[in-house]
Amino acid sequence: MSRTPFIAGNWKMHGRAAEARALARSLRERIGGVSGVEVGVAPPFTAIEVVRAEIAGSAIRLGAQNLHEEPKGAFTGEISAPMLVEAGCHFVIIGHSERRQFFGETDAGVAKKLRAASAAGLVPIVCVGETLAEREAGRTDAVIEAQIRGGLADLAADGAPGLVIAYEPVWAIGTGRTATPEQAEDVHAKLRGWLGDLFGSQRASTTRIQYGGSVKAENANSLLSQPNIDGALVGGASLDPAAFEAIVLAAK
């Protein structure tokens, strides 16, 4: 089954307005007309508007790095799914390992945010991944299966159209270490199997599963050539227009 690769750049807490504008402009010039691969960027909330203006009319999708589960309310400092839609966002990242590690997000919380994103029409990128200690203890499969089943617990078989899963081994995020193509493919294949258990083989075969964790121009080809790797969630390299372009072209 053919799945269009999806390369998404997670800018994290980088990019004040002028920097974000320049980066978005460069990406538009380099890959704004790309075909055969879906491309998106998730700037900080404060830069969403300037990035939206720069990529308008291009093939680059706009996304956000997080959202709150409620559509509105007394939640100081939070952003809701309807607000993201109004700001022009197409997708949203949910349950990134940094959110889990530094802000205590849980699988149950991921499930709530997934429902909120789906209800608002946002494409959710749901992140899963194991720590180094969990991998060394031989618990990779158990940890990720629990995350996927917990995070998607209340999702109907036809819910969250466009759902994307991102496998990001925590030990490879921002460390310079990368899972080998074989390690990544092994987990991706198992993820597709668990999706099949939850939603059936048809949904599993069409769901895109990205890899994330020190993805860069030098390793993109070997990772993206694996049969169950359908793109990448890119961190640091997404701040370098040339590197991000190379990763996008590797997915074509």
Sequence and secondary structure as in RCSB ss.txt:
>XXXX:A:sequence
MSRTPFIAGNWKMHGRAAEARALARSLRERIGGVSGVEVGVAPPFTAIEVVRAEIAGSAIRLGAQNLHEEPKGAF
TGEISAPMLVEAGCHFVIIGHSERRQFFGETDAGVAKKLRAASAAGLVPIVCVGETLAEREAGRTDAVIEAQIRG
GLADLAADGAPGLVIAYEPVWAIGTGRTATPEQAEDVHAKLRGWLGDLFGSQRASTTRIQYGGSVKAENANSLLS
QPNIDGALVGGASLDPAAFEAIVLAAK
>XXXX:A:secstr
     EEEEE TT   HHHHHHHHHHHHHHHTT  SSEEEEE  GGGHHHHHHHHTTSSEEEEES  BSSSSSS 
TT  BHHHHHHTT  EEEES HHHHHHH   HHHHHHHHHHHHHHT EEEEEE   HHHHHTT HHHHHHHHHHH
HTTT  TT STT EEEE  GGGSSSS    HHHHHHHHHHHHHHHHHHH HHHHHH EEEEESS  HHHHHHHHT
STT  EEEESGGGGSHHHHHHHHHHH 
